[in-house]
Amino acid sequence: MSLIDVNNAVGHVVEMTKTNAAHLDSNGQKGLPVGEDRNGFGNLVADAIGRVSDQQLNADQLFERMITHPDEVEPHDVTIAMARAEMSLNLTKAIVDRAVKAYNDITAMR
């Protein structure tokens, strides 16, 4: 069984056969096993953290582009992106702190 189709190999892009649900697809997304709820709490938290990470990366990329190509990026766009990323990170930290505190309170009730 060949995992790589020689006819579809063009340049640096190679289409491969996905043989396991845990493997990542071409978009970097992990396939869900059969019967797993896509809207579960764990997936919700993972998606939220992924969006926070995306905002951080976007702000970093805008900042780098502002330094390397100052005519292409407006400074206020960078400031707004950095403020959004900082606010989402602070909100995430606050939620995690509250969740840890709630867990500690629940375990202390025994």
C-alpha positions in Angstrom: 0.0 0.0 0.0 1.5 3.3 -1.1 0.8 6.3 1.2 2.1 8.8 -1.4 0.6 9.2 -4.8 3.5 10.0 -7.2 1.1 11.6 -9.7 -0.1 14.2 -7.1 3.4 15.2 -5.9 3.9 18.7 -7.2 6.8 20.9 -5.9 6.9 20.8 -2.1 3.2 19.8 -1.8 2.6 16.0 -1.4 -0.9 14.6 -0.9 -0.8 11.7 1.6 -3.3 9.2 2.7 -4.7 9.7 6.2 -4.6 6.3 8.0 -5.4 7.2 11.6 -8.0 9.7 13.0 -5.3 11.1 15.3 -3.2 12.3 12.3 -3.3 15.9 11.3 -5.0 16.8 8.0 -3.6 19.3 5.5 -4.9 22.2 7.5 -3.2 21.0 10.7 -6.5 19.9 12.3 -6.8 16.6 14.1 -9.6 14.3 13.0 -12.1 13.4 15.7 -12.5 9.7 16.6 -15.9 8.2 15.8 -18.4 9.1 18.6 -16.5 12.0 20.0 -18.6 15.2 20.5 -17.3 18.0 18.5 -19.0 20.6 20.8 -17.8 19.2 24.1 -16.3 21.3 26.8 -12.7 20.2 26.1 -13.1 21.2 22.4 -14.6 24.5 23.4 -11.7 25.3 25.7 -9.2 24.2 23.1 -10.8 26.4 20.4 -10.8 29.4 22.7 -7.2 29.0 23.5 -6.4 28.5 19.9 -8.2 31.8 19.1 -6.1 33.6 21.8 -3.0 32.2 20.3 -4.0 33.3 16.8 -4.6 36.8 18.1 -1.1 36.8 19.7 0.5 35.6 16.4 -1.4 38.1 14.4 -0.2 41.0 16.6 3.4 39.7 16.4 3.2 39.4 12.6 1.8 42.9 12.2 4.5 44.2 14.4 7.2 42.5 12.4 5.7 43.7 9.2 5.6 47.2 10.6 9.3 47.1 11.3 10.3 45.5 8.0 7.9 47.3 5.7 6.7 50.5 7.5 4.7 51.8 4.5 2.5 48.7 4.4 1.2 48.7 8.0 -0.5 51.5 9.9 0.8 51.9 13.5 -2.7 52.2 14.9 -3.6 48.8 13.4 -0.6 47.3 15.2 -1.7 49.0 18.5 -5.2 47.7 18.1 -4.1 44.1 17.4 -1.7 44.2 20.3 -4.4 45.5 22.7 -6.9 42.9 21.5 -4.3 40.1 22.0 -3.4 41.4 25.5 -7.0 41.7 26.5 -7.9 38.2 25.4 -4.8 36.8 27.1 -5.7 38.6 30.4 -9.3 37.3 30.1 -8.0 33.8 29.6 -5.7 34.1 32.6 -8.5 35.3 34.7 -10.8 32.5 33.7 -8.1 29.9 34.3 -7.4 31.4 37.8 -11.1 31.3 38.6 -11.3 27.7 37.4 -8.3 26.7 39.5 -9.7 28.5 42.6 -13.1 26.7 42.1 -11.3 23.4 41.8 -9.3 24.0 45.0 -12.5 25.1 46.8 -14.3 22.0 45.7 -11.5 19.7 46.8 -11.2 21.5 50.2 -14.8 20.8 51.0 -14.1 17.1 51.6 
